[in-house]
Amino acid sequence: MSFKSIESILDRAMSDTSFAVQMLTNPKETLAEYDLSAEEVARFESLSRADFEGFNKASPEQRKSFGLALLNHNQSMLRVK
């Protein structure tokens, strides 16, 4: 998965509430249209609603860190302060 793919998914989730809810409740089905591996889908499955809400409130720099953390699956960085 590339950073652009993550950014595209997260940008869509930010602008499409229905997609965001579906992504958080059923990521495997919701993200099927993206060419993601099972491990990559699992990374999205690990996101909580609080993680995503933090992303929505984050600065552009924090969002980039969040996306990179998701790409690298560094759970300690997923919490945006």
C-alpha positions as CSV (number, residue, x, y, z in Angstrom):
1,M,0.0,0.0,0.0
2,S,1.3,3.4,-0.8
3,F,0.9,6.6,1.1
4,K,-1.2,7.9,-1.8
5,S,-3.6,5.0,-1.3
6,I,-3.9,5.6,2.4
7,E,-4.3,9.3,1.8
8,S,-7.0,8.6,-0.8
9,I,-9.0,6.3,1.5
10,L,-8.7,8.7,4.5
11,D,-9.6,11.8,2.4
12,R,-12.7,9.9,1.1
13,A,-13.6,9.0,4.6
14,M,-13.3,12.6,5.7
15,S,-15.6,13.9,3.0
16,D,-18.1,11.0,2.9
17,T,-19.6,10.2,6.3
18,S,-21.3,7.1,5.0
19,F,-18.0,5.7,3.7
20,A,-16.3,6.5,7.0
21,V,-18.9,4.7,9.0
22,Q,-18.7,1.7,6.7
23,M,-14.9,1.7,6.8
24,L,-14.9,1.7,10.6
25,T,-17.6,-1.0,10.9
26,N,-16.8,-3.3,8.0
27,P,-13.4,-2.4,6.6
28,K,-12.9,-5.6,4.6
29,E,-16.0,-5.1,2.5
30,T,-15.8,-1.3,2.3
31,L,-12.2,-1.3,1.1
32,A,-12.7,-4.2,-1.4
33,E,-12.6,-1.7,-4.3
34,Y,-9.0,-0.8,-3.3
35,D,-6.2,-3.1,-4.2
36,L,-5.2,-3.9,-0.6
37,S,-3.6,-7.0,0.9
38,A,-5.2,-8.8,3.8
39,E,-2.5,-7.2,6.1
40,E,-3.3,-3.7,4.8
41,V,-7.0,-4.2,5.4
42,A,-6.1,-5.5,8.9
43,R,-4.4,-2.2,9.5
44,F,-7.6,-0.3,8.8
45,E,-9.5,-2.8,10.9
46,S,-7.3,-1.8,13.8
47,L,-8.5,1.8,13.6
48,S,-11.0,2.9,16.3
49,R,-13.6,5.6,15.9
50,A,-11.4,7.7,18.3
51,D,-8.4,7.2,16.0
52,F,-10.4,8.5,13.0
53,E,-12.0,11.4,14.9
54,G,-8.5,12.4,16.0
55,F,-7.4,12.3,12.4
56,N,-10.3,14.5,11.4
57,K,-9.3,17.1,14.0
58,A,-5.6,17.0,13.2
59,S,-3.4,19.5,11.5
60,P,-2.0,18.6,8.0
61,E,1.3,17.6,9.6
62,Q,-0.4,15.3,12.1
63,R,-2.5,13.8,9.3
64,K,0.6,13.0,7.4
65,S,2.1,11.3,10.5
66,F,-1.1,9.4,11.0
67,G,-1.1,8.2,7.4
68,L,2.6,7.2,7.6
69,A,1.9,5.4,10.9
70,L,-0.9,3.5,9.3
71,L,1.4,2.6,6.4
72,N,4.0,1.4,8.8
73,H,1.5,0.0,11.2
74,N,3.1,1.8,14.1
75,Q,0.2,1.6,16.6
76,S,1.9,4.1,19.0
77,M,1.6,6.8,16.3
78,L,-2.0,6.2,15.5
79,R,-3.2,8.3,18.4
80,V,-3.2,11.9,17.2
81,K,-3.0,14.3,20.1
